Amino acid sequence: MLGDRIVADIGYLGKDYTNLPLLIDTYEIDDKEFFLEIINWLDSRAIEQSAEFMKREREKLKRKK
C-alpha cells in the first residue's frame, strides 16, 4: 500500500513512507519496532535486486555499443 520511489537512471529507491503512520494506526499495529524492521529488511532486498537489474541492463547496453 506504500508507494514506490523510482528514478529512471537509478531504479528503485525504496518505499515512500509518507503514509506509514496512517497505515500503522489503521491496522492497529502494536509492535512498531518489529514491523519497521521487517519493512526495512524487505525494502533493502528490493533495492538490492533493482540495483543488480540496472547493473545488468547497463552492461547489456555497453556490449551492444
N, C-alpha and C positions, 0 to 999 in steps of 0.2 A: 504494500500500500504506500510505501515511501517512493518518491520519485527518484530517478537516476540522474546523476550528473555526468554528462558525456561531452567530450570535446573531440572534434573531428580528427585532429592531428595526433591527439594523445590517446584517446579511447575512454574507457570507463574510469571515472574518478571516484566513484563511490555513491552511496545513497545520499539523498537530500534529507537531512534530519530536522528540517524546519517544523514539520507537523508531528514529530515524535512525542512530545509531551501530551498532545491531544490524544494520540493513539494509546499511550500508556494509561491515561485516565479513562478512556472509553472502554478499554478491555480490562480495566482494573488489575493491572499487573503489579503484584506486591513486591517481588524480588527484582527490583530495578537494576541492581548491580549485576546480577547473573544474566538478566535479559540483555543488558548492554554489552556484556562480554560475548554473548552468543552472536549478537548482531555485528559487532566489530570483527569477530572471527570469520563469519560468513562474508562480510564485506571485503575483508582483506584477501580472502581466497578469490573472490570475483575480480578484484583489482589485479591480482597476480595473473589470472587467466587472461584478462583483457590485455595486459602488458605483453604477455607471451604471444598472443594472437597478433597484436600490432607489430611486434618484432618480426614474426614470420612473414607477415604481409610486406613489410619494408624490404626484407631480404629477397622475396619473390620479385618485387619491383626492381631491385638492384640487378638481379640476374637477367631480367628482360632487357635492360639497357645495355 
